[in-house]
């Protein structure tokens, strides 16, 4: 898998295999970039991923469009029996997740050094 960049706004680095995929998102996730994130997530599900981790540590802005992608991914993971994890610790990401109740629903974890897709 390869990265899906939108110049100057967001980059999504995809690592792993169908067993476990790690999406490392950097930049802004808003109405102009959320479709790219959704496409990468959809591809992971279509490929039969068993564990999907979305690392938002490098995200500097997250709006309702990005929250919608995460909620949709959570719903699809539950339906497909996929383990879905979201990693975040920055205020720009944690606050919108907390305000909407997604922080608890998604059981957001803290990124750790060497976190991987397995």
C-alpha contacts under 8 A as a table, 3 or more apart, distances in Angstrom:
res1	aa1	res2	aa2	distance
1	X	14	X	5.93
1	X	15	X	6.74
2	X	13	X	6.66
2	X	14	X	5.88
2	X	15	X	7.88
3	X	11	X	6.73
3	X	12	X	5.25
3	X	13	X	4.46
3	X	14	X	5.82
4	X	11	X	5.95
4	X	12	X	5.28
4	X	13	X	6.93
4	X	36	X	7.00
4	X	40	X	7.59
5	X	9	X	7.97
5	X	10	X	5.98
5	X	11	X	4.36
5	X	12	X	6.28
6	X	9	X	5.75
6	X	10	X	5.52
6	X	11	X	6.38
6	X	33	X	7.12
7	X	10	X	6.83
7	X	11	X	7.81
8	X	27	X	7.81
9	X	27	X	5.47
9	X	28	X	5.46
9	X	29	X	7.82
9	X	33	X	7.23
10	X	25	X	7.01
10	X	26	X	5.48
10	X	27	X	4.30
10	X	28	X	5.41
10	X	29	X	6.79
10	X	33	X	6.69
11	X	25	X	5.82
11	X	26	X	5.27
11	X	27	X	6.55
12	X	23	X	6.25
12	X	24	X	5.57
12	X	25	X	4.57
12	X	26	X	6.50
12	X	37	X	7.23
13	X	22	X	7.91
13	X	23	X	5.62
13	X	24	X	5.03
13	X	25	X	6.51
14	X	21	X	6.89
14	X	22	X	5.85
14	X	23	X	4.81
14	X	24	X	6.59
15	X	21	X	5.74
15	X	22	X	5.29
15	X	23	X	6.68
15	X	117	X	7.31
16	X	19	X	7.50
16	X	20	X	5.62
16	X	21	X	4.49
16	X	22	X	6.16
16	X	117	X	5.98
16	X	118	X	7.85
17	X	20	X	5.46
17	X	21	X	5.70
17	X	49	X	7.30
18	X	21	X	6.67
18	X	44	X	7.53
18	X	47	X	6.35
18	X	48	X	5.81
18	X	49	X	4.18
18	X	50	X	6.40
18	X	51	X	7.96
19	X	49	X	5.51
19	X	50	X	5.13
19	X	51	X	6.27
19	X	118	X	7.33
20	X	49	X	6.06
20	X	50	X	5.89
20	X	51	X	4.50
20	X	52	X	5.88
20	X	53	X	7.77
20	X	117	X	4.85
20	X	118	X	5.15
21	X	44	X	7.32
21	X	49	X	6.82
21	X	51	X	6.25
21	X	52	X	5.01
21	X	53	X	6.23
21	X	117	X	4.92
21	X	118	X	7.46
22	X	52	X	6.12
22	X	53	X	4.82
22	X	54	X	6.00
22	X	55	X	7.17
22	X	116	X	6.45
22	X	117	X	4.60
23	X	52	X	7.69
23	X	53	X	6.13
23	X	54	X	4.77
23	X	55	X	5.96
24	X	54	X	6.15
24	X	55	X	4.79
24	X	56	X	6.51
24	X	57	X	7.91
24	X	58	X	7.70
25	X	54	X	7.27
25	X	55	X	6.07
25	X	56	X	5.37
25	X	57	X	7.40
25	X	58	X	6.10
25	X	59	X	6.27
26	X	56	X	6.92
26	X	57	X	7.39
26	X	58	X	4.29
26	X	59	X	4.78
26	X	60	X	7.48
27	X	58	X	6.22
27	X	59	X	4.68
27	X	60	X	5.44
27	X	61	X	6.99
28	X	33	X	7.23
28	X	59	X	5.75
28	X	60	X	5.54
28	X	61	X	4.68
28	X	62	X	6.29
29	X	32	X	7.65
29	X	33	X	5.42
29	X	34	X	5.52
29	X	59	X	7.12
29	X	61	X	5.96
29	X	62	X	4.94
29	X	63	X	6.55
29	X	65	X	7.48
29	X	66	X	5.43
30	X	33	X	5.37
30	X	34	X	5.49
30	X	61	X	7.36
30	X	62	X	6.00
30	X	63	X	5.22
30	X	64	X	7.16
30	X	65	X	5.54
30	X	66	X	5.73
31	X	34	X	5.52
31	X	35	X	7.40
31	X	63	X	7.54
31	X	64	X	7.82
31	X	65	X	5.21
31	X	66	X	7.31
32	X	35	X	6.94
33	X	36	X	5.48
33	X	37	X	6.78
34	X	37	X	5.02
34	X	38	X	6.07
34	X	65	X	5.87
34	X	66	X	5.27
34	X	69	X	6.84
35	X	38	X	4.93
35	X	39	X	6.08
36	X	39	X	5.08
36	X	40	X	6.36
37	X	40	X	5.22
37	X	41	X	6.18
37	X	66	X	7.99
37	X	69	X	7.35
38	X	41	X	5.07
38	X	42	X	5.96
38	X	69	X	5.78
39	X	42	X	5.04
39	X	43	X	6.12
40	X	43	X	5.09
40	X	44	X	6.33
41	X	44	X	5.14
41	X	45	X	6.41
41	X	73	X	7.07
42	X	45	X	5.16
42	X	46	X	6.06
43	X	46	X	4.95
43	X	47	X	6.05
44	X	47	X	5.13
44	X	48	X	6.63
44	X	49	X	5.70
44	X	52	X	7.69
45	X	48	X	5.22
45	X	49	X	5.53
46	X	49	X	7.59
49	X	52	X	6.70
49	X	82	X	7.11
50	X	81	X	7.58
50	X	82	X	4.91
50	X	83	X	6.29
51	X	82	X	5.58
51	X	83	X	4.57
51	X	84	X	5.99
51	X	85	X	7.91
51	X	117	X	7.24
51	X	118	X	7.32
52	X	82	X	7.20
52	X	83	X	6.18
52	X	84	X	4.94
52	X	85	X	6.27
52	X	117	X	7.08
53	X	84	X	5.87
53	X	85	X	4.58
53	X	86	X	5.76
53	X	87	X	7.41
53	X	117	X	6.27
54	X	84	X	7.99
54	X	85	X	6.20
54	X	86	X	4.83
54	X	87	X	6.17
55	X	58	X	7.73
55	X	86	X	5.97
55	X	87	X	4.68
55	X	88	X	6.47
55	X	111	X	7.18
56	X	59	X	5.24
56	X	86	X	7.25
56	X	87	X	5.81
56	X	88	X	5.17
56	X	93	X	7.31
57	X	87	X	6.79
57	X	88	X	5.08
57	X	89	X	6.28
57	X	90	X	6.46
57	X	111	X	7.01
59	X	62	X	7.11
59	X	90	X	7.99
59	X	92	X	7.39
59	X	93	X	6.93
60	X	92	X	5.78
60	X	93	X	7.34
61	X	92	X	5.51
61	X	93	X	6.69
62	X	65	X	7.89
62	X	66	X	5.85
62	X	67	X	7.16
62	X	92	X	6.59
62	X	93	X	5.77
62	X	96	X	7.10
63	X	66	X	5.47
63	X	67	X	6.33
63	X	96	X	7.28
64	X	67	X	4.86
64	X	68	X	6.00
65	X	68	X	5.08
65	X	69	X	6.49
66	X	69	X	5.12
66	X	70	X	6.42
67	X	70	X	5.13
67	X	71	X	6.14
67	X	96	X	7.92
67	X	97	X	7.31
67	X	102	X	7.95
68	X	71	X	5.08
68	X	72	X	6.02
69	X	72	X	5.13
69	X	73	X	6.08
70	X	73	X	5.05
70	X	74	X	6.15
71	X	74	X	5.07
71	X	75	X	6.24
71	X	102	X	7.37
72	X	75	X	5.08
72	X	76	X	6.14
73	X	76	X	5.12
73	X	77	X	5.95
73	X	84	X	7.76
74	X	77	X	5.12
74	X	78	X	6.21
74	X	84	X	6.39
74	X	106	X	6.99
75	X	78	X	5.22
75	X	79	X	6.34
76	X	79	X	5.04
76	X	80	X	6.06
77	X	80	X	5.10
77	X	81	X	5.74
77	X	82	X	4.56
77	X	83	X	6.49
77	X	84	X	6.11
78	X	81	X	5.28
78	X	82	X	6.29
78	X	83	X	7.74
79	X	82	X	7.80
84	X	106	X	7.98
85	X	106	X	7.03
85	X	107	X	7.43
85	X	108	X	6.85
85	X	109	X	7.41
86	X	106	X	6.72
86	X	107	X	7.39
86	X	108	X	5.10
86	X	109	X	6.22
87	X	108	X	5.60
87	X	109	X	4.74
87	X	110	X	5.30
87	X	111	X	5.31
88	X	93	X	6.59
88	X	94	X	6.47
88	X	108	X	6.56
88	X	109	X	6.31
88	X	110	X	5.52
88	X	111	X	6.22
89	X	93	X	7.18
89	X	94	X	6.18
89	X	109	X	7.92
89	X	110	X	5.78
89	X	111	X	7.09
90	X	93	X	5.61
90	X	94	X	5.94
91	X	94	X	4.99
91	X	95	X	5.54
92	X	95	X	6.19
92	X	96	X	7.22
93	X	96	X	5.86
93	X	97	X	6.43
94	X	97	X	5.14
94	X	98	X	6.04
94	X	103	X	7.08
95	X	98	X	5.05
95	X	99	X	6.03
96	X	99	X	5.15
96	X	100	X	6.21
97	X	100	X	5.46
97	X	101	X	6.11
97	X	102	X	4.88
97	X	103	X	4.65
98	X	101	X	5.11
98	X	102	X	6.13
98	X	103	X	4.90
98	X	104	X	7.36
99	X	102	X	7.74
100	X	103	X	7.60
101	X	104	X	6.02
101	X	105	X	6.53
102	X	105	X	4.82
102	X	106	X	5.66
103	X	106	X	5.52
103	X	107	X	5.98
103	X	108	X	5.57
104	X	107	X	4.84
104	X	108	X	6.73
111	X	115	X	6.62
112	X	115	X	5.43
